[in-house]
Amino acid sequence: MRWIDAGIRTGLLLLLAVDACAFTVRVTSSPTGSEVWASPVDQPVMYRKGTTPCEIELSGEGAPHAILIRRRGYFDAYHYAEADTSQIDVALPSRDDAGNWLRLPGIHQYLDIDVEPAPAMKRYERRSLLAGLPVWLEHFCGWAPDASAFAASGSEWGHDLVEAGLAQDEEASVSDLWWVPVDGEPVLVHRWLGEDPYRSFTMNAEFTPDPRWLAHSAAVGEREEIHLWCSATAESRVIASDENETLYCPRPSPDGRLIACVAETLIDDLRRDLVPHRPVEEPAARVEIMHHDGAGRRVLVEGVHEWNDPVFSPDGRRLACAMADGSVTVVSISGEPRTVIRQEHWRPAANPIWSPDGRRVAILCSCGDDKPGMGGGFGGGDARRTFWARIDGSESGFIRGGRAIQWFDDASLLMVLRGFDPTAGRSYGRVAVVGLDGAVRRVLIEPETIHPTEHVRVERDSLPGSPEKVPPRLDLGLAPTLPTGGAAQ
């Protein structure tokens, strides 16, 4: 019996040790009834903890925890809870307040207006942010969900790399992925060095619901694989790799438990180089899905458009995929596909977007080369359409012109509208709420003057950081929320 008593005492001591590591945080919000989610620093998964006002218990070993407070009709708010944090009190910004939209980082790139605060955008437009980088960041990957940073990728080749000390001769190229914080200096996430100046990779990235974790494609040899990278610890994890496939466009689920990506088969061509294989008789690409640690990886749907990300529904149970034939298919994570949007002569111009309730999906499309008589341009004429549909197939339609950014609510879209007002005799640009019938329900932002977006054109004949040459502008997308002000108590 002594060994039983000793075992009981040992178990009690271990239980006390675990309890000693835990701490409790009281979370309140305005308005009340907001969901509270938490994620430890060592994993990208968000766990539902309660509804405000509430007290949540967190592990000291997982601190600092990312705390997400969320409610329909409001922008999300993030805080970080240390072991000594006892209280978090949040006032959620309303999505009905036009002033909050004006403060979103990235909003003014759509209308080329100057707003506050947008520190990351302002720093980038001064171009001092990337002055010392050996590559030109040309591809914006996305904002962190708390608007604290963004990810971007780019490439460079030739004698610039020799001057930067990255190559021995000019027959070389480099492709980079960088994490760029609003406050701080850029951090290199992944670098690929190649021996061919005409070969490069556009690496894709998407933040998990924990803003500290980034899911990204990583170029290795002549293919890409899927990695997870943590900005807080600089830890990098390989979660999906295949010698016969190239994997890219990763998309985490809303809770971070699953990751979807696009996959293509690789073959040897006549030059003995590995290239994506797209035979006519086989689908162009496919979507694969896996757990956040890479376990259970499997094909979910085939025949997708190779450069459009699969997008999870708000509840994480379905994916919307832009297909190679221009349609949009919604597929459950168990693998049951359903085509919800069909259109001829149109091609996807953006990723699919879900309504907040997960009952509708929309996608921005541009007209194909085989559709004559489509005039206009960005935001004008009939050159672009936003197609939408209920996923149960009961309702569908499209909106002419403009650019859909995201859903505003369950029955209307946030869109950028540009045109010419003959009465006022001037061009206009608006960020407006547009109903599914195409009617403008509300104008959120309309500056008095609109300036054309300037893109700096430079020759690649010197190091981008040199005084006489500056990197080109990088267009940042719209941040998902306002930067959180204040710290937890």
Residue, then its C-alpha position, 0 to 999 in steps of 0.5 A: m500500500r505504500w507505493i499506492d500512497a506514494g503515487i497519490r502524493t506524487g499525483l497531488l504534487l503534480l496537480l499542484a504544480v500544474d495549478a501553480c502555472a495557471f492564471t485567471v484573467r477577467v475579460t469584459s467588453s463593450p458591448t457585452g456578449s462578445e466571444v473570447w478566444a485564446s492561443p498559447v505562444d507555442q501553437p497557432v490554434m485559437y481556443r474558444k474560452g467564453t463570452t464576455p463578461c467572463e473569467i478564463e483560465l490560462s496556462g503560464e507555460g503558454a504565456p503570453h497568450a493571444i486573446l481575441i475578442r469578437r462580436r458580429g457587427y464590430f471589428d475584432a480586438y486583440h490583446y496579449a495576456e502575460a502570467d501577471t495579467s488579471q484584467i482585459d477590458v475592451a471597447l470594440p470598434s463598430r463597423d457601422d462607424a465610417g470613422n473606423w473604416l477611415r482609420l483602417p491601415g491600407i484603406h487609403q490605397y484604394l482612393d489614394i487619400d491620406v489618413e491617420p493612423a496608417p503607420a505601416m503604409k506611411r512608412y512604406e510610402r516613404r520607402s525608407l522601410l525597405a531601403g536596406l533590403p537586398v530584394w524589392l518586395e513586390h507581392f503583398c501577402g496579407w495583414a496580421p489579424d491584429a494589424s500589427a504587421f504584414a507579410a510581403s515577398g519579392s525577388e532580385w537577380g544579377h549584380d545587385l546580389v553580388e554587391a549585397g554579398l549574396a552571390q559570387d556572380e551575376e548568374a544568380s537570383v534570390s526570392d525572399l519572404w519578409w515579415v514587416p511589423v508596423d513598429g520595428e524593422p522587417v524580419l526575413v522569414h525565408r530565402w531561396l537562392g538560385e543559379d538562374p537569373y530568370r528563375s524566381f518564386t513568388m512565395n505566398a503567406e497567410f497569417t493564422p488567427d494568432p497574429r504571431w504565426l504565419a503559414h507560408s510557402a517556402a521555395v526549396g530547390e525547384r519546388e515549394e513546401i508549406h511552413l509555419w513561422c512564429s514571429a515571437t520565437a522565430e521558430s519555423r516548422v515544415i508541415a507539408s513537403d513532397e518531392n513530387e509536388t509544389l505546394y503554395c497558397p496556404r490558408p489557415s482555418p478561422d481557428g487555426r486547426l486546419i490548413a488548406c493549400v494549392a498543390e501541383t504535380l512536378i515532372d521532368d521536362l526536356r531540359r531536366d528541370l522540374v516544372p509544374h505539370r498541367p496536362v490537358e487531360e488532367p486538372a490544372a491544380r488541386v486543393e489539399i487540406m491538413h491539420h496545422d501540424g501537417a497530419g492527415r494531409r489529403v486531396l479535397v478538390e481537383g481542377v482549381h485555379e492555380w493562383n487563387d487561394p482556397v478560403f475557409s467559411p467563417d465556421g471553418r467547415r467549408l472551403a470556397c475555391a475558384m476553379a480553372d473553368g472560372s466557376v466557384t465551388v464550395v466543398s465541405i472539409s469532408g470532401e463534398p463539392r458543390t458548384v455555386i457560381r457559374q459564368e462564361h467569359w469571366r475569370p477570377a480577379a481575386n479570391p472568393i469571399w464569404s458573408p459573415d453568416g457563411r451562407r453566401v460567397a462572392i468573387l470579383c471577376s474580370c472579362g475574358d479575352d473572348k468577350p468583346g465589347m467590354g469597355g471601361g477599366f478599373g471600377g468603370g464600364d462593365a469590365r469587372r463583375t462581382f458574382w455572388a450566390r447562396i451556397d444552397g443554390s437558391e439565389s445568385g446574381f452579379i454586380r457590375g463594375g467596382r471592386a468588391i473588398q469584403w462583405f459588409d454584412d450578410a446581405s451587402l458588400l463593401m466596394v470601391l467605386r470609381g467614375f466621373d460625375p458629369t454634374a460636378g464635372r470631376s472624377y469620384g472615388r468612393v468606398a460604399v456599401v452596395g446591396l446585392d441588387g447593385a444599389v448603393r446603400r451607404v457611402l462610407i468614404e468619399p474624399e473631395t479630391i482623387h489623385p491617380t496612384e503613382h507607381v515609381r518606375v526604376e531601372r534594375d541597375s543598382l542596389p535598391g537601397s542606394p541613394e539614386k534608386v528607390p524600391p517601387r511602391l507596394d500596394l497594401g490590402l485592407a487591414p482586417t481590424l484597427p490596431t489595438g490600443g492599450a495593454a491588458q492590466 
